[in-house]
């Protein structure tokens, strides 16, 4: 059996050239697939959102690209959490406080304080008025943990509840970076977001004026 690749160009038939073209195409395609698989294995993952606890930042049916590249959890990051919980499923929430910080909430006024400073929270859907049984404030976040809440404060079960509690940093699957599209669970409708809406920026820590 002849080795087509070793033939001089003028010795190759049309059939030989066609075979080489197909081989080159398949080689490039396989290399691209492997490269994409490696990127998604070690850099990015894709997850879907179920529920409305992160409205208005995230919508039910959003699909997210997440990365585990951030070295240390920071205030304002939206994260995917795999820590076992009452719901027995991964959850998506925003980091409100990190290890050794003290969180206090005035549930009558809906105000959130971290280390005595009332937070300016432009990302929330409504005020923090819901207090769950089993968790009392103020509280200090243990070392190696974070305190999280959903942006839809009246519709989120989070670290305010013993059903979720503090989140061990080891159970942070990744930080949400972009949400390019939405697929409705009820209708199956696909909607692509405008590129300007893709990025999920980390909220900046600011004191309320």
ABEGO torsion letter per residue (X at the ends): XBBAAABBAAABBAAAAAAAAAAAAAAAAAAAAAAAAAAAAAABBBBBBBEAAAOAABBBGBBBBBBAABABBBBGBBBBBABBBAAGBBBBBBBABBBGBBBBBBAAAGBBBBGGBBBBBAABABBBABBBBGBBOBBBBBBGBBBBBBABAAABBBAABAAAEBBBAAABAEBBABBABBBBAAAGBBBBBBAAAABBBBBBBBBBX
